[in-house]
Amino acid sequence: MSYMLEEIKEQPDVIVGLAREQHTIAREIAAQVKKRGINFVVMAARGTSDHSCVYGKYMLEICAAMPVALADPSVFTLYDAKLNLQNALVIGVSQSGEAADVAEYLEHAKKTGALTLSITNQPGSLLAKVADATMLCEAGVEKAVAATKTYTAELAVFYLLASAMQGADCLTDGLSRAAEAMHDAFVLEPEICRRSERFRYAESCTVVARGLNYCTALETALKLTETCYMNTRGFSGADFLHGPIAAVHEGAPCVIFAPTGKAYPFMLDLVKRLCKREADMIIVSDDFDILSMATIPLKMAEGLNETLTPLAYIVTGQMLSYYLSLSKGNDPDKPRGLSKVTVTL
């Protein structure tokens, strides 16, 4: 078994362990936020971690009623901006903890009086040393270049933090349910392995979701780009209608994430439009109505709260990336031109 596939399958256990180990620090940070009268959040990250921040933005705004901004670290590292972050919680996210520009953003924020938090898989990393507090991914060593278990661990950290800031009585039950749903998704592995061959010669792909699963579209697109070397873009369904849908033609590969919930009616209507364009659709959902329109339907287990679906639904995107990479003759563990730690300034 390759490292990537092994790490995909470790994710349910990682999430359960993280919930057990990190829920206390989540409450402590929530208490500090309340004590200091913090009223907005800024997040700095790159790549896969940036996608986890998209989920974190939704969760903190929905659960904690606190506006969240996604930072551009270059405003400090390149342009020496002077920002007043005195009443902010500034969160830096990096799996390796060695993202120099994210660490510099935290340092600048700290100097202006912000409360700083790092989310990382490495307790002794640069990011952990810079920040006032650290929440760990508890994912163990990740050997594959393409991040899988560290990504879902970051989602789980954001779920804990948002739940704590909302004042939830129990922070761990939701993640236990998410871990079960992730495990259930492995049932789809044989079907994904068999059907991925259909897209062996595809050179481009579009991935679409909306709301809480926008991060799932972005991360799946990145995984397909990294491992399959395809020209792949992830879109919010709402943004997709403002122009990009014009590029969809007969046979165009599209991956659709559409769990039941607030975003589902919109996604159902969008898929009907794509059917008229005769797109070649992989649809991941727990609802038969939308799955009936798929070229390749991937049926997820029912009953998972929409806030937790990004943790489970990305598993299908990861497995698709893995098996499509193999069908194209690539090594998903070692994508060309990439390394595990990428340093940007």
C-alpha positions as CSV (number, residue, x, y, z in Angstrom):
1,M,0.0,0.0,0.0
2,S,1.3,3.5,-0.9
3,Y,1.9,6.1,1.7
4,M,-0.9,8.3,0.4
5,L,-3.6,5.5,0.5
6,E,-2.4,4.4,3.9
7,E,-2.6,7.9,5.3
8,I,-6.1,8.4,3.7
9,K,-7.2,5.4,5.7
10,E,-5.7,6.6,9.0
11,Q,-7.9,9.6,9.0
12,P,-10.8,8.4,11.2
13,D,-8.4,7.4,14.0
14,V,-6.5,10.7,13.7
15,I,-9.8,12.6,14.1
16,V,-10.8,10.6,17.2
17,G,-7.4,11.0,18.8
18,L,-7.3,14.8,18.0
19,A,-10.7,15.3,19.6
20,R,-9.5,13.6,22.7
21,E,-6.2,15.5,23.0
22,Q,-7.2,19.0,21.8
23,H,-10.6,19.8,23.1
24,T,-9.3,21.3,26.4
25,I,-7.0,23.8,24.6
26,A,-9.9,24.8,22.4
27,R,-11.8,25.8,25.4
28,E,-8.9,27.7,26.8
29,I,-8.4,29.7,23.7
30,A,-12.2,30.4,23.6
31,A,-11.9,31.7,27.1
32,Q,-9.0,34.0,26.2
33,V,-11.0,35.3,23.2
34,K,-13.9,36.2,25.5
35,K,-11.7,37.7,28.2
36,R,-9.8,40.0,25.8
37,G,-12.9,41.2,24.0
38,I,-11.6,39.9,20.7
39,N,-14.1,40.7,17.9
40,F,-12.6,39.4,14.7
41,V,-10.3,36.7,13.3
42,V,-7.6,36.7,10.7
43,M,-6.1,33.5,9.3
44,A,-2.8,33.1,7.4
45,A,-1.9,29.9,5.5
46,R,-0.8,28.5,2.1
47,G,-1.9,25.6,-0.1
48,T,-3.9,22.8,1.6
49,S,-3.8,24.7,4.9
50,D,-5.4,27.7,3.2
51,H,-8.3,25.4,2.2
52,S,-8.8,24.4,5.8
53,C,-9.0,28.1,6.6
54,V,-11.9,28.4,4.2
55,Y,-13.7,25.9,6.3
56,G,-12.6,27.6,9.5
57,K,-14.0,30.9,8.2
58,Y,-17.4,29.4,7.6
59,M,-17.4,27.7,11.0
60,L,-16.3,30.6,13.1
61,E,-18.7,33.0,11.4
62,I,-21.6,30.6,11.7
63,C,-20.9,29.3,15.2
64,A,-19.1,32.3,16.9
65,A,-20.8,35.1,15.0
66,M,-17.3,36.6,14.5
67,P,-16.1,38.1,11.1
68,V,-13.1,36.3,9.6
69,A,-10.6,37.4,7.1
70,L,-8.2,35.2,5.1
71,A,-4.8,37.0,5.2
72,D,-2.3,37.7,2.4
73,P,1.0,37.2,4.2
74,S,2.8,39.2,1.5
75,V,1.3,42.4,2.9
76,F,3.9,42.1,5.6
77,T,6.6,40.0,3.9
78,L,6.8,42.1,0.7
79,Y,5.0,45.4,1.4
80,D,5.7,46.0,5.1
81,A,2.1,46.9,5.9
82,K,1.1,48.4,9.2
83,L,-2.1,46.7,10.4
84,N,-3.9,47.3,13.7
85,L,-4.8,43.8,14.9
86,Q,-5.2,44.6,18.6
87,N,-8.6,43.2,18.9
88,A,-8.0,40.2,16.6
89,L,-7.4,36.5,17.0
90,V,-4.7,35.7,14.3
91,I,-4.4,32.1,13.4
92,G,-1.4,30.7,11.4
93,V,-1.9,27.3,9.8
94,S,0.9,25.1,8.5
95,Q,1.2,21.3,8.6
96,S,5.0,21.4,8.9
97,G,4.9,24.6,11.0
98,E,7.8,25.9,8.9
99,A,5.9,28.3,6.6
100,A,8.2,31.3,7.0
101,D,5.7,33.9,5.6
102,V,2.9,32.6,7.9
103,A,5.2,32.8,10.9
104,E,6.2,36.3,10.0
105,Y,2.6,37.3,9.8
106,L,2.0,36.0,13.3
107,E,5.1,37.9,14.6
108,H,3.8,41.2,13.2
109,A,0.3,40.5,14.5
110,K,1.7,39.8,17.9
111,K,3.5,43.1,18.0
112,T,0.3,44.9,17.4
113,G,-1.4,43.2,20.3
114,A,-3.2,40.3,18.6
115,L,-3.8,37.0,20.3
116,T,-2.0,34.5,18.1
117,L,-2.7,30.8,17.6
118,S,-0.8,28.3,15.5
119,I,-2.4,25.1,14.0
120,T,0.3,22.6,13.1
121,N,1.3,19.0,13.1
122,Q,4.8,19.8,14.6
123,P,4.9,20.9,18.2
124,G,8.5,22.2,18.0
125,S,8.1,24.0,14.8
126,L,8.7,27.7,13.9
127,L,5.0,28.5,14.0
128,A,4.5,26.9,17.4
129,K,7.4,28.9,18.8
130,V,6.1,32.2,17.5
131,A,2.4,31.8,18.5
132,D,0.9,32.5,22.0
133,A,-0.9,29.1,21.8
134,T,-0.8,26.0,19.6
135,M,-3.4,23.4,18.6
136,L,-1.8,20.2,17.2
137,C,-3.1,18.1,14.4
138,E,-2.0,14.9,16.2
139,A,-1.7,13.2,12.8
140,G,1.7,11.6,13.2
141,V,4.3,11.5,10.4
142,E,2.8,12.2,7.0
143,K,5.1,10.6,4.4
144,A,3.2,11.3,1.2
145,V,3.9,14.7,-0.4
146,A,0.1,15.3,-1.0
147,A,-1.5,16.2,2.4
148,T,-4.4,14.1,3.4
149,K,-4.7,13.3,7.1
150,T,-3.1,16.6,8.1
151,Y,-5.8,18.4,6.1
152,T,-8.7,16.7,7.8
153,A,-7.0,17.2,11.1
154,E,-6.9,20.9,10.5
155,L,-10.6,20.8,9.7
156,A,-11.2,19.0,13.0
157,V,-9.2,21.6,14.9
158,F,-11.4,24.4,13.4
159,Y,-14.5,22.4,14.3
160,L,-13.3,22.2,18.0
161,L,-12.4,25.8,18.1
162,A,-15.7,27.0,16.6
163,S,-17.7,24.8,18.9
164,A,-15.8,26.0,21.9
165,M,-16.3,29.6,21.0
166,Q,-20.0,28.9,20.5
167,G,-20.1,27.5,24.0
168,A,-21.0,23.9,23.1
169,D,-21.4,21.5,26.0
170,C,-19.5,18.7,24.3
171,L,-16.9,19.2,21.6
172,T,-16.0,15.6,20.8
173,D,-19.3,14.0,19.8
174,G,-19.5,15.7,16.4
175,L,-16.0,14.6,15.5
176,S,-16.8,11.0,16.5
177,R,-19.7,11.0,14.1
178,A,-17.4,12.5,11.4
179,A,-14.9,9.8,11.9
180,E,-17.6,7.2,11.5
181,A,-18.7,8.8,8.2
182,M,-15.1,8.9,7.0
183,H,-14.8,5.2,7.7
184,D,-18.1,4.6,5.9
185,A,-16.7,6.4,2.8
186,F,-14.1,3.7,2.4
187,V,-16.9,1.5,1.1
188,L,-16.7,3.5,-2.1
189,E,-13.1,2.7,-2.7
190,P,-13.6,-0.3,-5.1
191,E,-16.1,1.8,-7.2
192,I,-13.7,4.8,-7.3
193,C,-10.8,2.5,-8.3
194,R,-12.8,0.9,-11.1
195,R,-14.4,4.0,-12.5
196,S,-11.5,6.4,-12.3
197,E,-10.1,4.8,-15.4
198,R,-12.8,6.6,-17.4
199,F,-10.8,9.9,-16.9
200,R,-7.4,8.5,-17.6
201,Y,-6.9,10.8,-20.6
202,A,-8.6,13.8,-19.2
203,E,-6.4,16.9,-19.1
204,S,-8.7,19.2,-17.2
205,C,-11.5,19.0,-14.6
206,T,-13.8,21.3,-12.7
207,V,-14.8,20.7,-9.1
208,V,-17.8,22.5,-7.6
209,A,-19.5,22.7,-4.2
210,R,-21.1,25.5,-2.2
211,G,-21.0,26.8,1.4
212,L,-19.3,24.7,3.9
213,N,-18.0,22.3,1.2
214,Y,-16.4,25.1,-0.9
215,C,-13.2,24.0,0.9
216,T,-13.8,20.4,-0.4
217,A,-14.0,21.6,-4.0
218,L,-10.7,23.6,-3.5
219,E,-8.9,20.8,-1.9
220,T,-10.0,18.1,-4.3
221,A,-9.0,20.3,-7.2
222,L,-5.5,20.7,-5.6
223,K,-5.2,17.0,-5.0
224,L,-6.1,16.2,-8.7
225,T,-3.6,18.9,-9.8
226,E,-0.8,17.6,-7.6
227,T,-1.2,13.9,-8.3
228,C,-2.7,13.7,-11.7
229,Y,-1.1,16.8,-13.3
230,M,-4.5,18.0,-14.6
231,N,-5.6,21.6,-15.1
232,T,-8.1,21.5,-12.3
233,R,-10.0,24.3,-10.6
234,G,-12.3,24.3,-7.6
235,F,-15.3,26.7,-7.5
236,S,-18.0,27.8,-5.2
237,G,-21.2,27.0,-7.0
238,A,-22.3,30.6,-6.8
239,D,-19.1,31.9,-8.4
240,F,-19.3,29.1,-11.0
241,L,-22.5,30.6,-12.4
242,H,-20.8,34.0,-12.8
243,G,-18.9,33.0,-15.9
244,P,-16.9,29.7,-15.5
245,I,-19.9,27.5,-16.4
246,A,-19.6,28.8,-19.9
247,A,-16.5,26.6,-20.4
248,V,-18.4,23.3,-19.6
249,H,-19.1,21.4,-22.8
250,E,-20.3,17.9,-23.7
251,G,-18.2,15.3,-21.9
252,A,-16.4,17.8,-19.7
253,P,-15.3,16.2,-16.4
254,C,-16.9,17.7,-13.4
255,V,-16.8,16.6,-9.7
256,I,-19.7,17.8,-7.6
257,F,-20.0,17.7,-3.8
258,A,-23.6,18.1,-2.7
259,P,-24.6,16.8,0.8
260,T,-28.1,17.5,2.0
261,G,-28.2,20.8,3.9
262,K,-28.5,24.5,3.3
263,A,-26.5,24.4,0.1
264,Y,-28.2,21.4,-1.4
265,P,-31.2,23.0,-3.3
266,F,-28.7,25.3,-5.1
267,M,-26.4,22.4,-6.0
268,L,-29.4,20.4,-7.3
269,D,-30.4,23.2,-9.6
270,L,-26.7,23.6,-10.8
271,V,-26.5,19.9,-11.6
272,K,-29.7,20.1,-13.7
273,R,-27.9,22.9,-15.7
274,L,-24.8,20.8,-16.2
275,C,-27.0,17.9,-17.4
276,K,-28.3,20.1,-20.2
277,R,-24.7,20.7,-21.1
278,E,-24.0,16.9,-21.1
279,A,-21.2,17.2,-18.6
280,D,-19.5,14.0,-17.4
281,M,-20.3,14.2,-13.7
282,I,-19.0,12.5,-10.6
283,I,-21.4,13.4,-7.9
284,V,-20.8,12.8,-4.2
285,S,-24.0,13.1,-2.2
286,D,-26.3,11.3,0.3
287,D,-29.4,12.1,-1.8
288,F,-30.7,9.9,-4.6
289,D,-32.3,12.8,-6.5
290,I,-29.0,14.4,-7.4
291,L,-27.2,11.1,-7.7
292,S,-29.6,10.0,-10.4
293,M,-28.1,12.6,-12.7
294,A,-24.5,11.5,-12.3
295,T,-22.3,9.6,-14.7
296,I,-20.6,8.2,-11.6
297,P,-22.7,8.5,-8.5
298,L,-20.9,8.1,-5.1
299,K,-23.5,7.6,-2.4
300,M,-22.5,8.8,1.1
301,A,-24.1,7.7,4.3
302,E,-27.1,9.8,5.4
303,G,-27.6,11.7,8.7
304,L,-24.3,13.6,9.0
305,N,-24.7,17.3,10.0
306,E,-23.7,19.6,7.2
307,T,-21.0,21.3,9.3
308,L,-19.2,17.9,9.5
309,T,-19.6,16.8,5.9
310,P,-16.3,18.4,4.7
311,L,-14.4,16.0,6.8
312,A,-16.1,12.9,5.3
313,Y,-16.7,14.1,1.7
314,I,-13.0,15.0,1.1
315,V,-12.2,11.3,1.5
316,T,-13.8,10.6,-1.8
317,G,-11.8,13.4,-3.5
318,Q,-8.6,12.0,-2.0
319,M,-9.3,8.5,-3.2
320,L,-10.3,9.7,-6.7
321,S,-7.0,11.6,-6.9
322,Y,-5.1,8.6,-5.8
323,Y,-6.6,6.1,-8.2
324,L,-6.7,8.4,-11.1
325,S,-3.1,9.2,-10.6
326,L,-2.3,5.5,-10.7
327,S,-4.4,5.0,-13.9
328,K,-2.3,7.8,-15.5
329,G,0.9,6.0,-14.6
330,N,2.0,8.6,-11.9
331,D,3.4,8.1,-8.4
332,P,0.8,9.7,-6.1
333,D,3.3,9.6,-3.2
334,K,5.9,11.7,-5.0
335,P,4.4,14.2,-7.4
336,R,6.9,15.7,-9.8
337,G,8.5,19.0,-8.8
338,L,7.0,19.0,-5.3
339,S,8.4,18.5,-1.8
340,K,6.8,18.0,1.6
341,V,7.8,21.4,3.0
342,T,7.5,24.5,0.7
343,V,9.0,27.7,2.0
344,T,7.7,31.0,0.6
345,L,8.7,34.5,1.8
